[in-house]
């Protein structure tokens, strides 16, 4: 029946959405625009790094045998036969008792097998020639960065699914990737429902509230790596709402609606799903907040019907929509990363359903502790601003005590 609702466990609901996961397409973007994007294929080194033996310091390249026994009291005197700056080379091989002045990053000349640092030397001019006094012996291969010691040619240097950070950008530039293969971001439509909603710029009116959910969800979508597209609100009219949602479904990869999924007199989404001949994966989940979260599929789309209560809407997105986006983008981490934490507060309330409470975790003496981020009613938004995790409390329990170990799902990663 249209309004029949049988709650299913959270894990079962997640599994039903997992069965609908899709993988997105690949696009190439300039390396200057690749930061925070998800790499769509492995990046393999096409040359060694460094590409030649080079000096890590300013100093002198020389033959280590020529420095045997060198000391401040009895330095070894070598003739300076060249000067190598970064980006240049010395073409002639070194012979006995010769040295070449070398800058950081410059190629080691043929015949040299060590570099002595500048502070261990003293240069002097004798009859128009330059010499350097070596104050300490050098071992063979001392102070040389060898060809390929950082990266070997053919090595996978960045794996598919990696989020591109500044260090990854440096690697991409090192290997000449002016364009980068990344996962194409999904476009996800957002529609709000409820005649009581005002847009953010509108003044408050008696009996009405501002629409926070659409803006919150749009921000969550951007954080997850998707492109939000806000289509405004649905009218409290079934025919025009069906027409609008049908049109939106043709323009987006997925669709999120907020509110209107209960069974009240003005909750139209159950009837809209029926009109669209959508397959209802579930319309009630054994969890708080967000038990009325609904997910349906059409022939070529997935619709997330999230609760109109802000915190329930937020939690429903993170549990069900966020992992779908992660998989679409090919991320290595699917869904919120979870870790154990120690409760720093009593939570005595019993609940037959699993609860996902807004929390704030912190580290103390290498232990993860978590406390509530604020008041935890599903219609309240203030605690969302302070939360950096969701505290998962399994259903069927009599409450939790300070010091209990619980699972937390870290937000913003």
N, C-alpha and C positions, 0 to 999 in steps of 0.2 A: 504493500500500500504506500501511497505517497508520503504519509506522515509517520509511517512505522519506523521506529528507531530502536535498534538493539546495539548497545555499546560493545565495542570490541577492544581488546588490550592494545596498548600503545605499540608494542612491538609488532603486532599483527597489522595494525594500520600502516606502520612504516614499511612493512614488507609488501603490502598491496601497492603502495606508491612506487617502491623499488621495481616492481614488475613492469612499470610503465616508463622506466628511465630511458632517455634517449641521449645520443651523442651528437653534439653540434658539429658544424663545419669549421674548416680552417681558413684563416685569412692572413695575408701578409701586411704588416704595418711597419712604418719607419722605426728604426731603433730608438729614435728620439721620442716616440709615442708608445713604446712597449712596456714602460714601467707599470707594475701591478697586474699586467695581463698574464694569462696562463699559457705556457709554452705548449705548442700542439705537436711537436715531434722532438726526438732526441737530437741534440747538437753534438756533432763529432768534430774533433780537432783535425784540421787539414794540414797542420804543420806542427813542429815541435815548439814548445815554449820553455825557456827561451830558444830561438831558432839557431843560436850559435853560442859557443862558450863566451861568457862576458864577465866583466869585472863588477862586483857589487859595491866597490868603494873607489874613491879617488886615490891614486897612488902610482905605483910603477909596476909594469909587467916585466918579468925577468925569468932567468933560469935559476931554479932553487939551488942547484949545485954551486952557483957563484956567491951564495950567501952563507955558506958553511963557516961557522966560527965567528960570524959577525957579532959585534957588540958596540955599545956606546963608546967604549975605550978604544976598540980596534975595529972601526967600521970597514966594510968592504966597499971599495970605490968602483962604480960602474959608469960607463959612458952612456949618456942619454942620446939615443939615435933617432928619436921620433916623438910625436905627440898625437895621441888618439882621442878625439872628442867623441861624444855619443853620436852615432850615425855615420862615423867615418871608420876607415880601416888602415892598418899599417901593412904595406904590401911586402916588405922585405923580411925574411925570417931572422930572428935574433941569433947572434953567435956569442962566443964566450965573452963575459964581462961587459955585456950590453944590457941596456934597459930602455923601456919606452914609457914615457909619461902617459897615464891612462885615466880617463874620466869614468865615473859611475855609469854602467850600462854599455860601455864600449866593448867591441869585440877583442878577445885575447889574440895577440899576434902570434904567428907561427914561430915555434921555437921556445916560447915562454910556457912555463908550467906552474907559475905562481904569481900572486900579486902581493906586494908589500904596501901597507897603508901609508898614506902621506905623512902621518905624525911620527912614523918610525924611520924617517929619512931626513936628509939635509942636502940641498942642492948647492953646487958651487960652479963658478966659471974659471977655467984654466986655459989660458992662451986661446981664447975664442971658442972653446968647446965647453959643453955643459956636462957635468958629472953629478952623480948622486951618491951620497954616502949612506949605506944601508946599516942601520944600527942594531938589527937583530936577525937571526937566521929565519928563513922561510922553509916550510915543508913542501914537498911536492904536492901540487893541486890545492895549495892553501889559497883561500879567498878567491875562488873561481866559482861562478854560477854556471853549471854545465848545461849543454844543449839538452833540452827535453826533461830537465829535472823537475820542472813544474808540471808540464803536460806533455804526454807522448802523442805523436801523430797517430790518428786512428782511435784515440781514446774518446769515450762518451763523456763530455765535460758537463753537460746539463741534461737532465732527464725530462722527458715529456711529462707534463702535469705540474711542473715547477712554476711557482709564482715568481715573476720576474722582478727582482729587487735591484738596487744599485750595483751590487757585486756581480749579479748575472749580466747586467748591462755592460759592465767592464769586460767580462768574458766574451760577450757577443761582439763588442767593438774590436777586441783583440784578434778575433778570427774573421773580421771583415763582414759581419752581418749588418749591412746597411738596412736591410729589411728582415723582419723576424716573423716566423710562422707562429701564430697564436690562435687560440680557440675564439671563434666568433661569439660575441656576447649574445645571449638570448634576449629578445624583446618581450617584456612581460607587461601585459595590460593590468591596470588597477582601476576598479570601479567601486565607489562607495554606495551604500544603500541607506535609506532612512530619511524620512521627511523632516526629522528633527535636526538634521545636520546643516550647519552654516560653513561656508568656506572661511579660510583663515583670515581673510581681509575684511570679513563682514562683522558688524557690531553684534553683540549678544542681544537676544530677544527672549522674552518670557517663554519657558518651556523648550528652548532650543540650545544646542551646544555646538561648538566648533568641531569640524571634521579633522581629528588628529590622526585617525588610522591611515588614511590614504598617504599622508606625508610621511608617517612613520614607516609604512611598508615600502614606500619608494626609497627611503634611506636604507632600509634593510636590503632591498634589491641591489642598490648601488654597492653596498658593502660586500655583498655576495658575488659581485662581478657581472650583474645583469644590467640591462637598460630598462628602467621603468617608463611606462607611458600611461599617464593619468588621463582617464576618459570622463572624469566628473562623476556625477551621481545618477542613479536610476530614479526615474519618476515612479510614483506609487500607482503605476498603471501596467497591467500585465502585458498587453499587446505591444506597447512601445518599448517596454523593457526587453521583451524577447527579440524585437527587431534590433535594438541597440546591441545586445550581447552577441547576436548572430553576426552582425557587421564587424564587431571588434574581434571576434574569433578568426576572422579572415586576415587580420592585420598583425597578429601577435603569435609568438611561439607558445605562450601559456597565458592564462588569465587568472587573476585574483580578484575576488569580490570580498568586501568586508561588511558584515552584518547581513540581516535578512535570511539567515539559514535556520532560524528556529521555526516554530509552528504557530506563531501568533497570527492575528488577523491580517497584519500588514507585511508579513514575511513572504515575499513572492518567489524566492529562489527555488524552493522545492517544485513549484509549478513550472518555473522556467526550465529546470532540468528535464522535467517530463516533456515539455514542449520541444526541447532540443533532442529528445530521444537519447539523453545522456545515460551512460552506464554508471550507476552509483557504486563506487568502491566501498565507501562507508559514509554514514551520516551521524555517527555518534561514537565517541572514543572514551574509554574508561579513564579519563584524566581530568584534572583540575589545574588551571583554568582551561577552557576551550573544549569542553565535552561535545559541543554541537559542531565542531569542525567537520566539514564535509568535503570530500574529493570525488569528482566525477570525471568521466572521459567521454569525448565525442570521437568521431571517426578520425580526426586529425589534431586533437587538442586535449589539454588537461585543464580542468577548472578547479581552483582551490576556493572553497567557500569558507572563509575565516570568520570567526566570531566578531560581533560588533563591539564587544568589550575590549578596550585597548590592550590590556595585558594578555588576555586570551588570544587576541589576534596576533600579538607579538610571538607568543609561545608556539602557536600553530604554524606560523611561518618558519620558525627555526627548526621545528621537529620534522615538518613534512615538505615544505617548499625549498628550503635551503639545500638539503641533500640532493634534490633533483637538479638544482642549478649547478652544484659542485660536479655532479656526474656529467651533465651537459657540457661543461667546460673542460672535462678531463682532469680535474684536480686530483692530486694524490691523497688529500684528506677529504673524505666524503662526510659531510655533516660536522657538527660541532665536536671538537676534541674533548674527551671526557677523562677526568682524573678523580682519584679519591681525595677527600678532604675531611678534616675534623670539624664537627659542628661547634661553633663558639656561642651557641644560644640554645635554650630549650624550645622545642616545637611540640607542645603537648597535644595538639588537636589530632584526633583520629580521623581517618578518611578511608572510605572503601575504595576510592579511585586513586591512581598514582597522581602525585602532585609535582608540579614544576614551579618552584618558588623563586622569585627574583633574589639573587644573592650577590654578595661582595666577598671575593676570596682574596687572601693575602698570605704572604710567607712570613713565618717566624721560626727561627732556629731550624731552617731547612724543612719545616713542616707546613703543609697547606692547610690553612684554617678558613672557614667560611661562616658568614653571618648574614642575616637578612638585610636586604638593601633598603628596606622601608616597609610601609604597610603593604599587605599582600592581597588585597581584594582585587578581583579581576577588572573592575571598572576604574582602577586608580592608575595614573600615569607617572606620578612623581618618582616612585621607586624604580621605574624603568630607566630613568636618567642616571641613577646611581649604580645600577646593576652591571657587573662584569661577568656574571655566570647565571645559569639556572641550576637550582638545587633539586635533584630528583629524589623524591621520597616515595618508595613503593607503596601501593595501596594495601589495604587489609591490615594495617598496623595500628597500634594504640598510641602512636606518637613517638617522638624522638627526644633524646636528652643531650644536653651539652656534653661533648666528648665522644659522641657516636661518630662513626665513620660513614660518610655518605658519598654518593657519586655526584660530581658537578660537571656541567657542560659549559665550557669557557666560550664567552661571546667575543665577537670582534676579531676572530682569527680566520 
